[in-house]
Amino acid sequence: MSTTEQGTPAQSATADREIVTSRIIDAPRELVFEAFTDVRHLSRWWGPEGFTTTTRAFEFRVGGEWDFVMHGPDGTDYQEWITWTELAPPERIAMLHGETRDDPNAFESVLTFEPDGTATRIEMHTVFPTKEQRDEAVEKYHAIEGGRQTLSNLAAYVTEIVRKGVED
């Protein structure tokens, strides 16, 4: 959080459209970044608890796309689409996320990966086009809890790789 010259917290111009989720993961930054950028890893941890992912297309580069379906624990399928807008390995990823390429409700996310001793602090900062879309995502789709669960799944996945000492 930044502060103003008077020492009071500064509020971002997009604060009412944002969701920020973070987590410390007990694994090296390079491994955490790789788990976020390699489809063989993504398909094993992406999404909230109980969800699975089927990838239809994946090209990790600026302008590349990840076209996938998230399968909810109740059997509902969710069409998803991501394009990467900025890549700075192993520090930062920016992406646009929606249901399809032409989704007018697509939202932007910036992920930062910072070393924290031997662990990694990952922060997912998402900005929706409008406050109403942000509120709908929170209330209807439980976006805050879903983001926490997604980072928890990532943490469990990469710490298991570290524990085993090898990737399979």
PyMOL commands that set and color helices and strands:
alter all, ss='L'
color gray80, all
select helices_A, chain A and resi 15-17+29-37+39-45+131-141+143-164
alter helices_A, ss='H'
color red, helices_A
select strands_A, chain A and resi 18-25+52-58+65-71+77-88+92-98+107-116+119-127
alter strands_A, ss='S'
color yellow, strands_A
deselect
rebuild
show_as cartoon
